[in-house]
């Protein structure tokens, strides 16, 4: 007996939940939640919310109450918005961990993250269609926030890939694994959002590719948690390296340091030049007169 497309999609959803639960278990067992608190909160939200939302979604067929579907609607989009907010802090945690050896650049980058979050919120609420009123505005806000976070995830992955050698960051490091996974998820979301308009069915091939990519990322993170952590080594870099100088410059930003009084000159620059030229000419004239 062959499995239908709907049954296959449901099976992939079960596999996704089991992988998420396994990942959360390994994450807490290795105490990675102390280092990546936002990631631990994100996994806990996924593990707890998924069965609760499914209960309200499919429980409507048993209870036959419109209240269950309404609860599912508000719960789904509340979890979606909360996930977008938590993922922003996950990106900040990954950035801080990757640049722990360069505190100057780390602090400067965190400030940039905060400004990016503020701009994202402003852009999200300013681009919400005015035609949607009431509760229908929730999906637009949720999609706008998640789109901004996805762009941030792709930028973070690109930054780490370009600066891996300078930061002495290993590909086996959990911070890089999280950045790579979220980068793949962000690319998967953008591709899915671009092609979903052509496929209206929930069992279309694009849906299987989308779900398969999510399962692949969860499997990647599970392998990172199951594998032994690489030995931590001190980051050694030459004093004349570019990234070290950037770190020193970033460390100096925002610090007042020693204050120096700067006194403006009353004379104009060209006037000073003329005085120097006059002195040279007088000296040459005196030299000629002494020879005569």
C-alpha positions as CSV (number, residue, x, y, z in Angstrom):
1,X,0.0,0.0,0.0
2,X,1.6,3.3,-1.1
3,X,1.7,6.3,1.1
4,X,-0.2,9.3,0.0
5,X,1.4,12.8,-0.2
6,X,-0.6,14.0,2.8
7,X,0.6,11.1,4.9
8,X,4.2,11.7,3.7
9,X,4.0,15.3,4.7
10,X,2.5,14.4,8.1
11,X,5.4,11.9,8.6
12,X,7.9,14.6,7.8
13,X,6.3,16.8,10.4
14,X,6.6,14.0,13.0
15,X,10.3,13.6,12.1
16,X,10.9,17.3,12.5
17,X,9.3,17.4,16.0
18,X,11.3,14.3,17.1
19,X,14.6,15.8,15.8
20,X,13.8,19.1,17.6
21,X,13.1,17.2,20.8
22,X,16.3,15.2,20.4
23,X,18.3,18.4,19.7
24,X,16.9,20.1,22.8
25,X,17.8,17.2,25.0
26,X,21.4,17.1,23.7
27,X,21.6,20.8,24.0
28,X,20.6,20.8,27.6
29,X,22.7,17.7,28.4
30,X,25.9,19.4,27.2
31,X,24.8,22.5,29.0
32,X,25.0,24.6,25.9
33,X,22.0,26.5,27.1
34,X,24.3,28.3,29.5
35,X,26.4,29.7,26.6
36,X,23.5,30.1,24.1
37,X,20.6,31.0,26.3
38,X,18.5,32.4,23.5
39,X,19.0,29.2,21.4
40,X,17.9,27.1,24.4
41,X,14.8,29.3,24.7
42,X,14.1,28.9,21.0
43,X,14.3,25.1,21.2
44,X,12.1,25.1,24.3
45,X,9.5,27.2,22.5
46,X,9.5,24.8,19.5
47,X,9.2,21.7,21.6
48,X,6.4,23.0,23.8
49,X,4.4,25.0,21.3
50,X,4.3,22.3,18.5
51,X,2.1,19.7,20.3
52,X,-0.1,22.4,21.9
53,X,-0.8,24.0,18.5
54,X,-1.5,20.6,16.9
55,X,-3.9,19.8,19.7
56,X,-5.9,23.0,19.0
57,X,-5.7,22.4,15.3
58,X,-6.9,18.8,15.1
59,X,-8.9,18.9,18.3
60,X,-11.5,21.1,16.5
61,X,-12.6,17.9,14.6
62,X,-13.5,16.3,18.0
63,X,-14.8,19.3,20.0
64,X,-16.5,21.0,17.0
65,X,-15.9,24.5,18.5
66,X,-14.9,27.6,16.7
67,X,-13.0,28.7,19.8
68,X,-10.3,26.0,19.2
69,X,-9.5,27.4,15.7
70,X,-9.4,31.0,17.0
71,X,-7.0,29.9,19.8
72,X,-4.9,28.1,17.2
73,X,-4.8,31.3,15.1
74,X,-3.6,33.6,17.9
75,X,-1.3,30.9,19.3
76,X,0.4,30.2,16.0
77,X,1.1,33.8,15.1
78,X,2.2,34.6,18.7
79,X,4.7,31.8,18.6
80,X,5.9,33.0,15.1
81,X,6.5,36.5,16.3
82,X,8.2,35.3,19.5
83,X,10.4,33.1,17.4
84,X,11.5,36.0,15.3
85,X,12.4,38.1,18.4
86,X,14.3,35.2,20.0
87,X,16.2,34.5,16.7
88,X,17.5,38.0,16.8
89,X,19.1,37.4,20.2
90,X,20.4,34.1,18.9
91,X,22.3,36.0,16.2
92,X,23.7,38.3,18.8
93,X,24.8,35.3,20.9
94,X,26.5,33.7,18.0
95,X,28.3,37.0,17.1
96,X,29.5,37.5,20.7
97,X,30.8,34.0,20.9
98,X,32.6,34.2,17.6
99,X,34.3,37.5,18.5
100,X,34.9,36.7,22.2
101,X,38.7,37.2,21.6
102,X,38.1,40.7,20.1
103,X,36.0,42.6,22.7
104,X,36.3,45.9,20.9
105,X,34.8,44.6,17.7
106,X,32.3,42.6,19.7
107,X,30.9,45.6,21.5
108,X,30.8,47.6,18.3
109,X,29.0,44.9,16.5
110,X,26.4,44.5,19.2
111,X,25.6,48.2,18.8
112,X,25.2,47.7,15.1
113,X,22.8,44.7,15.9
114,X,20.7,47.0,18.1
115,X,20.4,49.6,15.4
116,X,19.5,46.9,12.8
117,X,16.8,45.7,15.1
118,X,15.4,49.2,15.5
119,X,15.4,49.8,11.7
120,X,13.8,46.4,11.1
121,X,10.9,47.2,13.5
122,X,10.4,50.6,11.8
123,X,10.4,49.1,8.3
124,X,8.1,46.2,9.3
125,X,5.4,48.5,10.8
126,X,5.8,51.1,8.0
127,X,5.3,48.5,5.2
128,X,2.2,46.7,6.7
129,X,-0.7,47.0,4.2
130,X,-3.4,49.4,5.4
131,X,-6.0,47.2,3.9
132,X,-5.6,44.6,6.7
133,X,-7.4,45.6,9.8
134,X,-7.8,43.9,13.2
135,X,-6.3,40.4,13.7
136,X,-5.4,40.0,10.0
137,X,-2.5,42.4,10.6
138,X,-0.7,39.8,12.7
139,X,0.5,37.7,9.7
140,X,1.9,40.8,8.0
141,X,3.8,41.9,11.1
142,X,5.1,38.3,11.7
143,X,6.3,37.9,8.2
144,X,8.0,41.3,8.2
145,X,9.9,40.6,11.4
146,X,10.9,37.1,10.3
147,X,12.1,38.5,6.9
148,X,14.3,41.0,8.7
149,X,15.8,38.4,11.0
150,X,16.4,36.1,8.0
151,X,18.4,38.8,6.3
152,X,20.4,39.3,9.5
153,X,21.1,35.5,9.6
154,X,22.4,35.5,6.1
155,X,24.6,38.5,6.8
156,X,26.0,36.8,10.0
157,X,26.8,33.6,8.1
158,X,28.5,35.6,5.3
159,X,30.6,37.5,7.9
160,X,31.7,34.4,9.7
161,X,32.6,32.7,6.4
162,X,34.7,35.6,5.3
163,X,36.4,36.1,8.7
164,X,36.9,32.5,9.8
165,X,40.7,32.6,9.3
166,X,41.1,36.0,10.9
167,X,38.9,35.0,13.9
168,X,40.6,31.5,14.2
169,X,37.1,30.1,14.1
170,X,36.8,26.4,13.5
171,X,34.0,24.9,11.3
172,X,33.3,22.5,14.1
173,X,32.6,25.3,16.5
174,X,28.9,25.4,17.7
175,X,28.7,29.1,16.9
176,X,29.5,28.5,13.3
177,X,27.2,25.5,13.2
178,X,24.3,27.6,14.4
179,X,25.1,30.4,12.0
180,X,25.3,27.9,9.1
181,X,22.0,26.3,10.0
182,X,20.1,29.5,10.4
183,X,21.6,30.8,7.1
184,X,20.3,27.7,5.3
185,X,16.9,28.1,6.9
186,X,16.8,31.8,5.9
187,X,17.7,30.9,2.3
188,X,15.1,28.1,2.4
189,X,12.4,30.6,3.6
190,X,13.2,33.1,0.8
191,X,13.2,30.5,-1.9
192,X,9.9,29.0,-0.5
193,X,8.3,32.5,-0.3
194,X,9.3,33.2,-3.9
195,X,7.9,29.9,-5.4
196,X,4.9,29.3,-3.1
197,X,2.6,31.5,-5.2
198,X,2.9,29.0,-8.1
199,X,1.9,26.0,-5.9
200,X,-1.3,26.3,-3.8
201,X,-1.3,22.7,-2.6
202,X,0.2,21.8,0.8
203,X,1.5,18.5,-0.8
204,X,3.2,20.2,-3.7
205,X,6.9,19.2,-4.4
206,X,8.1,22.6,-3.1
207,X,6.6,21.8,0.3
208,X,8.6,18.6,0.5
209,X,11.8,20.3,-0.4
210,X,11.1,23.1,2.2
211,X,10.3,20.5,4.9
212,X,13.3,18.4,3.9
213,X,15.7,21.4,4.3
214,X,14.4,22.1,7.8
215,X,14.9,18.4,8.8
216,X,18.4,18.6,7.3
217,X,19.3,21.6,9.4
218,X,17.9,20.0,12.6
219,X,20.0,16.9,11.8
220,X,23.1,19.1,11.3
221,X,22.6,20.8,14.7
222,X,22.0,17.4,16.3
223,X,25.3,16.1,14.9
224,X,27.1,19.2,16.2
225,X,25.6,18.6,19.7
226,X,26.5,14.8,19.6
227,X,30.1,15.3,18.4
228,X,32.8,16.2,20.9
229,X,33.5,19.8,21.2
230,X,36.8,21.0,19.6
231,X,39.5,21.9,22.1
232,X,39.5,25.6,22.9
233,X,42.8,27.3,22.0
234,X,43.9,30.9,22.7
235,X,43.6,33.2,19.7
236,X,47.1,34.4,18.8
237,X,47.5,37.0,16.1
238,X,50.3,39.4,15.1
239,X,50.1,42.9,16.5
240,X,50.2,44.4,13.0
241,X,47.2,42.4,11.7
242,X,44.4,44.3,10.3
243,X,41.7,42.8,12.5
244,X,43.7,43.5,15.6
245,X,44.0,47.2,14.6
246,X,40.3,47.3,13.9
247,X,39.7,45.8,17.4
248,X,41.9,48.5,18.9
249,X,40.0,51.3,17.0
250,X,36.7,49.8,18.0
251,X,37.8,49.6,21.7
252,X,38.8,53.3,21.5
253,X,35.4,54.3,20.3
254,X,33.1,55.5,23.0
255,X,36.0,56.0,25.5
256,X,36.9,59.5,26.5
257,X,40.4,58.7,27.6
258,X,42.8,61.6,28.3
259,X,41.5,65.0,27.4
260,X,43.7,67.3,25.5
261,X,43.1,71.0,25.2
262,X,43.4,72.2,21.6
263,X,44.1,76.0,21.3
264,X,43.2,77.5,18.0
265,X,45.8,79.7,16.4
266,X,45.0,83.4,15.9
267,X,47.1,83.6,12.7
268,X,46.0,82.3,9.4
269,X,48.0,79.5,7.8
270,X,49.2,81.5,4.8
271,X,50.4,84.3,7.1
272,X,52.6,81.8,8.9
273,X,54.0,80.6,5.6
274,X,54.8,84.2,4.6
275,X,56.7,84.7,7.8
276,X,58.8,81.6,7.2
277,X,59.6,82.8,3.7
278,X,60.6,86.3,4.9
279,X,63.0,84.8,7.4
280,X,64.6,82.6,4.7
281,X,65.0,85.6,2.4
282,X,66.5,87.8,5.1
283,X,68.9,85.1,6.0
284,X,70.0,84.8,2.4
285,X,70.4,88.5,2.0
286,X,72.6,88.8,5.1
287,X,74.7,86.0,3.7
288,X,75.3,87.8,0.4
289,X,76.2,91.1,2.2
290,X,78.8,89.4,4.3
291,X,80.4,87.9,1.2
292,X,80.6,91.4,-0.4
